[in-house]
């Protein structure tokens, strides 16, 4: 009986000692981080448009189709893949001609049917972006709305930007923990939402044809927030 009592007492003391040695609860530290990666662009995207006008809808549509087909033929002849030329939007607007014509009517107002079509052209031989822009205009496109330089496959840049953002958040959390006499022991959660910011930078040098473009790096930026656990 005495031996059993001694064993139970020893077990109770051991349990009490284990409880007193339990680590203190972790402190949560919320921190944010930003990561950015700059890479040379490897693709250019031309946004162009064709606009035609006629008193007759069929004529306006036929003119627009003819010009667009001519632009596509000119681009593919210079090496752009047909799959890299795609419709952006297509719109037909009718504005009746007033009778009588008001005295203050705009001289450049287009009455009748106006057909507007925008299209995008991916130029994978990035050095040819200016020449492809010139080809669009020469074939009848009425406007070059924008030219953007970017990355054909931004996955690797995005992954690197995420890794840098996590490291940045960890550095910020470490600084807070040190100031409080703590050290980071683990990560409780990471919140990463939305698409990474992609900032294509482009400087155009426009002179006599062929047009040339000076493009700088594309910056891929990721921001996230994390909750770290810290203890003394």
C-alpha positions, -999 to +999 in steps of 0.1 A: +000+000+000+028+024+009+047+016-023+015+024-043+011+057-026+047+067-032+044+059-069+012+080-072+029+109-054+059+107-077+036+107-108+017+137-094+049+156-088+062+148-122+029+160-138+031+193-118+067+199-128+058+193-165+030+218-162+052+244-147+078+239-174+052+245-203+063+274-226+045+307-223+018+314-249+031+328-282+026+365-290+011+372-325+029+398-346+013+410-378+036+423-405+033+431-442+059+427-469+065+438-505+086+421-531+096+434-565+114+419-595+126+437-626+130+417-658+136+427-694+104+425-714+101+398-741+068+406-757+051+437-770+013+442-774+000+467-799-036+479-794-048+494-827-081+502-843-099+507-876-128+531-880-150+535-911-180+556-919-207+556-945-244+566-949-250+529-957-244+503-929-233+476-954-207+499-969-193+509-936-190+472-925-175+461-958-149+489-957-139+480-921-136+443-930-115+451-960-090+473-941-088+448-912-081+419-936-054+440-952-038+448-918-038+411-909-023+401-942+005+427-938+013+416-903+014+379-910+036+386-941+061+401-917+061+371-894+034+377-868+014+345-861-023+348-870-032+335-835-014+366-821-038+389-838-071+391-819-103+413-819-106+437-789-140+452-795-164+458-824-191+485-824-215+500-850-230+534-842-257+553-862-260+590-861-287+605-884-278+635-903-300+664-890-322+683-915-318+711-916-282+711-905-277+733-874-254+763-880-231+753-851-226+717-862-191+703-857-172+702-890-157+668-881-189+651-870-195+617-887-231+611-896-245+578-908-230+545-898-196+544-880-180+510-875-152+508-849-130+478-844-100+475-821-076+446-822-044+436-803-012+423-819+013+403-799+048+409-812+071+382-798+102+395-817+101+425-795+126+445-815+100+445-843+073+463-823+079+496-841+079+481-875+047+462-868+031+494-856+041+511-889+027+481-908-007+485-892-009+522-902+004+515-937-022+489-942-051+512-932-054+511-894-067+545-883-051+546-848-024+530-826-040+533-792-012+519-771+019+497-771+028+478-739+059+458-732+056+428-709+065+393-701+051+363-721+054+341-691+055+361-658+052+330-636+089+329-626+090+367-619+058+363-598+073+334-577+104+354-571+084+385-561+064+364-536+095+350-520+109+385-516+076+397-501+076+369-475+112+376-466+104+413-463+075+405-440+097+383-419+123+411-416+097+435-404+083+409-379+119+402-366+125+439-360+093+442-339+100+410-320+136+421-311+122+454-298+099+435-276+125+411-263+110+382-283+120+360-312+100+346-341+092+308-337+067+302-366+042+316-390+005+314-381-009+327-414-002+345-447-027+365-466-020+369-503-048+381-524-052+396-559-029+396-588+006+409-586+012+444-600+029+444-633+043+477-644+055+478-680+077+508-687+081+521-722+097+552-737+090+558-774+116+573-797+095+584-827+113+595-859+110+586-895+098+551-902+105+526-890+093+537-856+116+526-828+109+521-791+132+521-761+118+498-735+130+495-699+125+466-674+091+453-664+085+455-627+065+427-611+054+436-575+037+415-549+023+427-515+011+404-487+005+403-450+014+376-424+009+368-388+040+355-370+042+338-336+069+350-312+082+339-277+108+352-252 
